[in-house]
């Protein structure tokens, strides 16, 4: 239908020229809507294509919910014998030397080697320093904190003041908390991350477990 209008518009203009300037001006003005329509169509098509492209982009949460953890995909992988469970972790290399004690505020005393029958505490490739600037040079707290975000829906644990071999510290931490690395090697799926300044962030509230482990090592 549109092609017929385009072809028929040319004789109209030619006949209008023979009829005179007044008639030709009116006919050309009436056919100008078709030119405007042709100019508007590409822009509308581009907008529709852009909207379709925007709709096909999924967020990471949607991709994980729709594809990675989809029940249909899990059934197919189960039929094919695909096992996505991570391998078991090795036990920690460094075992606690005693059972620490904590006050209600989360503070624990430093270990005395003499009480344990040792000349000095064991030396580790990594070190976690306690908080300082306490009155009367008192022993500080272990730098392990919980962080609540999104009105409490997202809880993480942060460990600060770590020095030495961080890779070995992460390996020991994964063994203690039983948090292996994801098989896809995607850092976003990893429950343990290294933030700016060397702060280690863990998904979930593991403050008591981490403090008990560090205090048992003598930090």
Secondary structure, 3 states (H helix, E strand, C coil): CHHHHHHHHHHHHHHHHHHCHHHHHHHHHHHHHHHHHHHHHHHHHHHHHHHHHHHCCCCHHHHHHHHHCCHHHHHHHHHHCCCCCCCCCCCCCCCCCCCCCCCCCCCCCCCCCCCCCCCCCCCCCEEECECCCCHHHCCCCECEEEEEECCCCEEEEEECCEEECHHHHHHHHHHHHCCCCCCCCCHHHCCEEECCCCCEEEECCCHHHHHHHHHHHCC
